């Protein structure tokens, strides 16, 4: 029997409000603020995406949007 490591992702949506001349500038400013830990955090949730690896940490596949995609199929 094989041993696998499964990784799930808990996500915490975070929102910041910025002023900028363009959408591109707003995205850059907002991304930097969120990456620096600034923003309003909302309720966390477990995404339905999973990452599969073998016991040595080598990638085996991913489960995204209800579909299991094995490494050779990615």
KEDOVEX-611685 format. One record per residue (C-alpha): residue number from 1; residue in three letters; chain; x, y, z. Coordinates in Angstrom, 3 decimals, decimal comma, m for minus. Layout:
// residues N
<node><resi>NUM</resi><resn>ALA</resn><chain>A</chain><X>X</X><Y>Y</Y><Z>Z</Z></node>
...
//
This chain:
// residues 74
<node><resi>1</resi><resn>UNK</resn><chain>A</chain><X>0,000</X><Y>0,000</Y><Z>0,000</Z></node>
<node><resi>2</resi><resn>UNK</resn><chain>A</chain><X>1,345</X><Y>3,473</Y><Z>m0,902</Z></node>
<node><resi>3</resi><resn>UNK</resn><chain>A</chain><X>1,633</X><Y>6,470</Y><Z>1,409</Z></node>
<node><resi>4</resi><resn>UNK</resn><chain>A</chain><X>0,462</X><Y>9,874</Y><Z>0,175</Z></node>
<node><resi>5</resi><resn>UNK</resn><chain>A</chain><X>0,537</X><Y>13,379</Y><Z>1,615</Z></node>
<node><resi>6</resi><resn>UNK</resn><chain>A</chain><X>m2,602</X><Y>15,430</Y><Z>0,937</Z></node>
<node><resi>7</resi><resn>UNK</resn><chain>A</chain><X>m2,556</X><Y>19,222</Y><Z>1,328</Z></node>
<node><resi>8</resi><resn>UNK</resn><chain>A</chain><X>m5,761</X><Y>21,260</Y><Z>1,609</Z></node>
<node><resi>9</resi><resn>UNK</resn><chain>A</chain><X>m5,936</X><Y>25,036</Y><Z>1,519</Z></node>
<node><resi>10</resi><resn>UNK</resn><chain>A</chain><X>m7,645</X><Y>27,270</Y><Z>4,060</Z></node>
<node><resi>11</resi><resn>UNK</resn><chain>A</chain><X>m8,158</X><Y>30,677</Y><Z>2,546</Z></node>
<node><resi>12</resi><resn>UNK</resn><chain>A</chain><X>m8,846</X><Y>33,977</Y><Z>4,263</Z></node>
<node><resi>13</resi><resn>UNK</resn><chain>A</chain><X>m10,169</X><Y>36,621</Y><Z>1,869</Z></node>
<node><resi>14</resi><resn>UNK</resn><chain>A</chain><X>m8,714</X><Y>40,039</Y><Z>2,703</Z></node>
<node><resi>15</resi><resn>UNK</resn><chain>A</chain><X>m9,952</X><Y>43,394</Y><Z>1,408</Z></node>
<node><resi>16</resi><resn>UNK</resn><chain>A</chain><X>m8,281</X><Y>46,788</Y><Z>1,142</Z></node>
<node><resi>17</resi><resn>UNK</resn><chain>A</chain><X>m9,624</X><Y>49,997</Y><Z>m0,358</Z></node>
<node><resi>18</resi><resn>UNK</resn><chain>A</chain><X>m7,165</X><Y>52,065</Y><Z>m2,385</Z></node>
<node><resi>19</resi><resn>UNK</resn><chain>A</chain><X>m7,176</X><Y>55,146</Y><Z>m4,576</Z></node>
<node><resi>20</resi><resn>UNK</resn><chain>A</chain><X>m5,348</X><Y>54,954</Y><Z>m7,893</Z></node>
<node><resi>21</resi><resn>UNK</resn><chain>A</chain><X>m5,409</X><Y>56,415</Y><Z>m11,394</Z></node>
<node><resi>22</resi><resn>UNK</resn><chain>A</chain><X>m5,824</X><Y>53,043</Y><Z>m13,120</Z></node>
<node><resi>23</resi><resn>UNK</resn><chain>A</chain><X>m7,038</X><Y>49,534</Y><Z>m12,305</Z></node>
<node><resi>24</resi><resn>UNK</resn><chain>A</chain><X>m3,493</X><Y>48,255</Y><Z>m12,820</Z></node>
<node><resi>25</resi><resn>UNK</resn><chain>A</chain><X>m2,133</X><Y>50,735</Y><Z>m10,260</Z></node>
<node><resi>26</resi><resn>UNK</resn><chain>A</chain><X>m4,917</X><Y>49,827</Y><Z>m7,834</Z></node>
<node><resi>27</resi><resn>UNK</resn><chain>A</chain><X>m4,096</X><Y>46,135</Y><Z>m8,146</Z></node>
<node><resi>28</resi><resn>UNK</resn><chain>A</chain><X>m0,404</X><Y>46,750</Y><Z>m7,500</Z></node>
<node><resi>29</resi><resn>UNK</resn><chain>A</chain><X>m1,052</X><Y>48,983</Y><Z>m4,480</Z></node>
<node><resi>30</resi><resn>UNK</resn><chain>A</chain><X>m3,685</X><Y>46,637</Y><Z>m3,056</Z></node>
<node><resi>31</resi><resn>UNK</resn><chain>A</chain><X>m1,572</X><Y>43,524</Y><Z>m3,596</Z></node>
<node><resi>32</resi><resn>UNK</resn><chain>A</chain><X>1,373</X><Y>45,151</Y><Z>m1,806</Z></node>
<node><resi>33</resi><resn>UNK</resn><chain>A</chain><X>m0,802</X><Y>46,201</Y><Z>1,134</Z></node>
<node><resi>34</resi><resn>UNK</resn><chain>A</chain><X>m2,344</X><Y>42,748</Y><Z>1,509</Z></node>
<node><resi>35</resi><resn>UNK</resn><chain>A</chain><X>1,075</X><Y>41,086</Y><Z>1,219</Z></node>
<node><resi>36</resi><resn>UNK</resn><chain>A</chain><X>2,255</X><Y>43,412</Y><Z>4,025</Z></node>
<node><resi>37</resi><resn>UNK</resn><chain>A</chain><X>m0,602</X><Y>42,202</Y><Z>6,257</Z></node>
<node><resi>38</resi><resn>UNK</resn><chain>A</chain><X>m2,833</X><Y>45,253</Y><Z>5,883</Z></node>
<node><resi>39</resi><resn>UNK</resn><chain>A</chain><X>m6,526</X><Y>44,819</Y><Z>5,187</Z></node>
<node><resi>40</resi><resn>UNK</resn><chain>A</chain><X>m9,823</X><Y>43,569</Y><Z>6,551</Z></node>
<node><resi>41</resi><resn>UNK</resn><chain>A</chain><X>m9,915</X><Y>39,802</Y><Z>6,912</Z></node>
<node><resi>42</resi><resn>UNK</resn><chain>A</chain><X>m13,166</X><Y>37,985</Y><Z>6,275</Z></node>
<node><resi>43</resi><resn>UNK</resn><chain>A</chain><X>m14,318</X><Y>34,516</Y><Z>7,327</Z></node>
<node><resi>44</resi><resn>UNK</resn><chain>A</chain><X>m11,865</X><Y>31,783</Y><Z>6,438</Z></node>
<node><resi>45</resi><resn>UNK</resn><chain>A</chain><X>m12,972</X><Y>28,824</Y><Z>4,387</Z></node>
<node><resi>46</resi><resn>UNK</resn><chain>A</chain><X>m11,525</X><Y>25,560</Y><Z>3,169</Z></node>
<node><resi>47</resi><resn>UNK</resn><chain>A</chain><X>m11,153</X><Y>25,597</Y><Z>m0,601</Z></node>
<node><resi>48</resi><resn>UNK</resn><chain>A</chain><X>m12,114</X><Y>22,500</Y><Z>m2,554</Z></node>
<node><resi>49</resi><resn>UNK</resn><chain>A</chain><X>m8,626</X><Y>22,246</Y><Z>m4,068</Z></node>
<node><resi>50</resi><resn>UNK</resn><chain>A</chain><X>m6,117</X><Y>19,659</Y><Z>m2,864</Z></node>
<node><resi>51</resi><resn>UNK</resn><chain>A</chain><X>m2,518</X><Y>18,816</Y><Z>m3,727</Z></node>
<node><resi>52</resi><resn>UNK</resn><chain>A</chain><X>m1,291</X><Y>15,208</Y><Z>m3,657</Z></node>
<node><resi>53</resi><resn>UNK</resn><chain>A</chain><X>2,344</X><Y>14,164</Y><Z>m3,161</Z></node>
<node><resi>54</resi><resn>UNK</resn><chain>A</chain><X>4,045</X><Y>10,855</Y><Z>m2,499</Z></node>
<node><resi>55</resi><resn>UNK</resn><chain>A</chain><X>5,856</X><Y>10,132</Y><Z>0,765</Z></node>
<node><resi>56</resi><resn>UNK</resn><chain>A</chain><X>9,025</X><Y>11,774</Y><Z>m0,626</Z></node>
<node><resi>57</resi><resn>UNK</resn><chain>A</chain><X>7,182</X><Y>14,995</Y><Z>m1,472</Z></node>
<node><resi>58</resi><resn>UNK</resn><chain>A</chain><X>7,126</X><Y>14,359</Y><Z>m5,223</Z></node>
<node><resi>59</resi><resn>UNK</resn><chain>A</chain><X>3,988</X><Y>15,697</Y><Z>m6,942</Z></node>
<node><resi>60</resi><resn>UNK</resn><chain>A</chain><X>1,345</X><Y>13,102</Y><Z>m7,777</Z></node>
<node><resi>61</resi><resn>UNK</resn><chain>A</chain><X>m1,614</X><Y>15,250</Y><Z>m8,783</Z></node>
<node><resi>62</resi><resn>UNK</resn><chain>A</chain><X>m4,137</X><Y>17,920</Y><Z>m7,965</Z></node>
<node><resi>63</resi><resn>UNK</resn><chain>A</chain><X>m7,841</X><Y>17,953</Y><Z>m7,210</Z></node>
<node><resi>64</resi><resn>UNK</resn><chain>A</chain><X>m9,369</X><Y>21,150</Y><Z>m8,603</Z></node>
<node><resi>65</resi><resn>UNK</resn><chain>A</chain><X>m13,000</X><Y>22,023</Y><Z>m9,231</Z></node>
<node><resi>66</resi><resn>UNK</resn><chain>A</chain><X>m14,153</X><Y>18,463</Y><Z>m8,568</Z></node>
<node><resi>67</resi><resn>UNK</resn><chain>A</chain><X>m11,645</X><Y>16,847</Y><Z>m10,930</Z></node>
<node><resi>68</resi><resn>UNK</resn><chain>A</chain><X>m8,602</X><Y>14,750</Y><Z>m10,012</Z></node>
<node><resi>69</resi><resn>UNK</resn><chain>A</chain><X>m5,732</X><Y>15,472</Y><Z>m12,392</Z></node>
<node><resi>70</resi><resn>UNK</resn><chain>A</chain><X>m2,750</X><Y>13,171</Y><Z>m12,040</Z></node>
<node><resi>71</resi><resn>UNK</resn><chain>A</chain><X>0,750</X><Y>14,555</Y><Z>m12,664</Z></node>
<node><resi>72</resi><resn>UNK</resn><chain>A</chain><X>1,139</X><Y>12,973</Y><Z>m16,105</Z></node>
<node><resi>73</resi><resn>UNK</resn><chain>A</chain><X>m2,138</X><Y>14,606</Y><Z>m17,187</Z></node>
<node><resi>74</resi><resn>UNK</resn><chain>A</chain><X>m1,297</X><Y>18,173</Y><Z>m16,083</Z></node>
//
